[in-house]
Every structure is written in C-alpha cells, then in structure tokens.
Amino acid sequence: MKKLIAAALFASVVVVASPAFAITFSLIQDLDTGNCAAVVTSPNGWPGMKAVSETTYASQDEADKALDSVKACKSFVR
C-alpha cells in the first residue's frame, strides 16, 4: 500500500512539473547581420543576438509564423 501511495505521489509530481520542462521558442536577431530566427528559448540568452519579442511560443511553426510580423528583421533564417 505504501508503494502504491508513493507511486501515485511521484506520478502527480511528474505530471504537474512537466510543463515547466516544455521546450519553447523565442524570436532573436543577429546583431551583426540583422537576420532573424526562431530558436529554442535559452535562460542565458544568445551571444551576439538579441530577443526581438518578449513572447515565447509552444512550437517552431508558431514561432516561424510570428517571425513574419517582426518589422525589426531584415531577413529570416528558417
């Protein structure tokens, strides 16, 4: 019985914590070339790059679509 309770608690922690580990995508711009791309979000930033949007996206496709509306970008890298 104790093993069953422990397993149920572990499973509930994994389910609740899973969204925190989900991959998200951000829109960035290369400071030298002005090119933009949708990349995996990094908590440490990207050397030589800057974020062009505060929004993060759940999928690469969603981020690519949002990239079309960023006026600060000269061109896109996909």
Backbone as JSON, one array per atom type, in Angstrom:
{
  "sequence": "MKKLIAAALFASVVVVASPAFAITFSLIQDLDTGNCAAVVTSPNGWPGMKAVSETTYASQDEADKALDSVKACKSFVR",
  "N": [[0.83, -1.2, 0.0], [1.94, 1.25, 0.8], [3.84, 1.57, -1.21], [2.22, 1.95, -3.42], [0.96, 4.38, -2.82], [3.2, 6.03, -2.73], [4.03, 5.81, -5.4], [1.84, 6.98, -6.7], [1.98, 9.61, -5.73], [4.47, 10.37, -6.79], [3.9, 10.21, -9.54], [1.98, 12.24, -9.75], [3.54, 14.48, -9.19], [5.32, 14.44, -11.34], [3.54, 14.88, -13.48], [2.54, 17.43, -12.86], [4.92, 18.93, -12.88], [5.85, 18.67, -15.46], [5.06, 20.64, -17.52], [6.83, 22.71, -16.9], [9.2, 21.92, -17.95], [8.88, 22.03, -20.61], [9.7, 22.61, -24.02], [10.23, 25.77, -25.4], [9.99, 28.41, -27.84], [11.8, 31.23, -29.04], [12.06, 34.5, -30.55], [14.78, 35.77, -32.22], [17.43, 38.14, -33.08], [20.28, 38.5, -35.08], [22.94, 40.49, -34.17], [24.93, 41.47, -35.84], [24.27, 40.92, -38.57], [21.55, 41.38, -38.8], [19.75, 39.45, -39.42], [16.99, 37.3, -38.63], [15.65, 34.72, -36.5], [13.76, 31.87, -35.37], [14.25, 30.3, -32.42], [15.18, 27.78, -29.96], [14.21, 28.6, -26.73], [16.4, 30.18, -24.45], [17.6, 30.37, -21.16], [19.87, 31.77, -20.65], [20.31, 33.55, -22.65], [21.58, 34.54, -25.92], [24.69, 34.63, -27.31], [25.8, 37.47, -29.07], [23.34, 37.97, -30.09], [19.96, 39.28, -29.96], [16.82, 39.29, -28.3], [13.83, 39.73, -30.08], [11.27, 39.83, -29.38], [9.13, 39.59, -26.57], [7.52, 37.47, -26.2], [7.08, 33.93, -25.89], [6.91, 30.87, -27.71], [5.0, 27.9, -28.27], [5.58, 26.08, -30.25], [7.8, 25.4, -33.03], [6.73, 26.02, -35.52], [4.68, 27.84, -34.87], [6.26, 29.93, -33.86], [7.72, 30.58, -36.17], [5.69, 31.59, -37.81], [5.0, 33.86, -36.35], [7.31, 35.29, -36.66], [7.16, 36.42, -39.15], [5.84, 38.82, -38.77], [7.55, 40.57, -37.5], [8.97, 43.63, -37.58], [11.53, 44.62, -37.22], [13.38, 42.97, -38.36], [15.65, 42.25, -40.99], [15.85, 40.05, -42.64], [14.86, 36.57, -42.75], [15.87, 33.55, -41.14], [15.39, 30.26, -41.7]],
  "CA": [[0.0, 0.0, 0.0], [2.83, 2.41, 0.85], [4.45, 1.71, -2.52], [1.19, 2.48, -4.3], [0.81, 5.8, -2.48], [4.42, 6.7, -3.16], [4.0, 5.87, -6.86], [0.82, 7.96, -7.08], [2.55, 10.94, -5.44], [5.52, 10.62, -7.78], [3.24, 10.44, -10.82], [1.34, 13.56, -9.73], [4.61, 15.48, -9.25], [5.81, 14.44, -12.71], [2.53, 15.5, -14.33], [2.49, 18.86, -12.54], [6.19, 19.57, -13.22], [6.16, 18.51, -16.88], [5.03, 21.87, -18.3], [7.99, 23.55, -16.61], [10.31, 21.44, -18.74], [8.48, 22.07, -22.02], [10.55, 23.43, -24.89], [9.57, 26.92, -26.0], [10.79, 29.05, -28.88], [11.88, 32.68, -28.98], [12.48, 35.16, -31.78], [16.02, 36.51, -31.98], [18.04, 38.83, -34.21], [21.74, 38.57, -35.08], [23.28, 41.9, -34.08], [25.82, 41.85, -36.94], [23.65, 40.83, -39.89], [20.14, 41.77, -38.77], [18.91, 38.29, -39.71], [16.2, 36.82, -37.51], [15.34, 33.29, -36.48], [13.02, 31.31, -34.24], [15.17, 29.33, -31.79], [14.79, 27.27, -28.64], [14.41, 29.61, -25.68], [17.55, 29.95, -23.57], [17.57, 31.27, -20.0], [21.13, 32.51, -20.62], [20.42, 34.42, -23.81], [22.32, 34.03, -27.07], [25.79, 35.56, -27.58], [25.73, 38.16, -30.35], [21.95, 38.04, -30.52], [19.02, 39.89, -29.01], [15.43, 38.87, -28.46], [13.03, 40.78, -30.73], [9.91, 39.7, -28.85], [9.05, 39.06, -25.2], [6.65, 36.3, -26.24], [7.63, 32.63, -26.23], [5.95, 30.1, -28.49], [4.98, 26.49, -27.92], [6.09, 25.25, -31.35], [8.65, 26.06, -34.03], [5.84, 26.54, -36.55], [4.03, 29.03, -34.3], [7.27, 30.98, -33.8], [8.02, 30.99, -37.54], [4.59, 32.43, -38.27], [5.11, 35.15, -35.65], [8.5, 35.95, -37.19], [6.74, 37.18, -40.33], [5.31, 40.13, -38.4], [8.56, 41.38, -36.8], [9.45, 44.66, -38.5], [12.94, 44.93, -36.98], [14.23, 41.98, -39.02], [15.93, 42.44, -42.41], [15.54, 38.8, -43.34], [14.6, 35.44, -41.84], [16.62, 32.31, -41.3], [14.47, 29.17, -41.33]],
  "C": [[0.87, 1.26, 0.0], [3.49, 2.66, -0.51], [3.47, 2.33, -3.51], [0.99, 3.98, -4.06], [2.02, 6.58, -2.95], [4.44, 6.85, -4.68], [2.99, 6.9, -7.35], [1.31, 9.38, -6.83], [3.61, 11.31, -6.46], [4.9, 10.96, -9.13], [2.59, 11.82, -10.85], [2.38, 14.68, -9.79], [5.13, 15.57, -10.68], [4.83, 15.14, -13.64], [2.48, 17.0, -14.1], [3.76, 19.56, -13.0], [6.48, 19.52, -14.71], [6.08, 19.81, -17.68], [6.23, 22.78, -18.05], [9.18, 23.15, -17.46], [10.0, 21.47, -20.24], [9.43, 22.99, -22.79], [9.7, 24.56, -25.45], [10.53, 27.57, -26.99], [10.7, 30.56, -28.74], [12.32, 33.22, -30.33], [13.71, 36.01, -31.47], [16.53, 37.15, -33.26], [19.55, 38.84, -34.02], [22.12, 40.04, -35.11], [24.18, 42.37, -35.22], [25.11, 41.91, -38.28], [22.22, 41.35, -39.95], [19.2, 40.64, -39.1], [18.19, 37.84, -38.45], [15.92, 35.34, -37.63], [14.48, 32.97, -35.26], [13.89, 30.19, -33.69], [14.62, 28.86, -30.46], [15.15, 28.32, -27.6], [15.55, 29.21, -24.76], [17.48, 30.9, -22.38], [18.82, 32.14, -19.93], [21.3, 33.46, -21.78], [21.22, 33.76, -24.91], [23.43, 35.03, -27.37], [25.68, 36.17, -28.98], [24.33, 38.32, -30.89], [21.12, 38.81, -29.5], [17.62, 39.37, -29.31], [14.66, 40.03, -29.09], [11.57, 40.72, -30.3], [9.99, 39.12, -27.44], [8.28, 37.74, -25.15], [7.46, 35.04, -26.52], [6.52, 31.81, -26.87], [6.11, 28.62, -28.2], [5.56, 25.59, -29.01], [6.95, 26.09, -32.29], [7.77, 26.71, -35.1], [5.15, 27.82, -36.1], [5.02, 30.21, -34.25], [7.63, 31.49, -35.2], [6.93, 31.9, -38.1], [4.66, 33.82, -37.63], [6.28, 35.97, -36.19], [8.16, 36.82, -38.4], [6.29, 38.59, -39.99], [6.31, 41.03, -37.68], [9.19, 42.35, -37.79], [10.96, 44.93, -38.36], [13.89, 44.02, -37.76], [14.4, 42.3, -40.51], [15.55, 41.21, -43.21], [15.36, 37.7, -42.3], [15.55, 34.3, -42.16], [15.7, 31.22, -40.82], [15.09, 27.86, -41.64]]
}
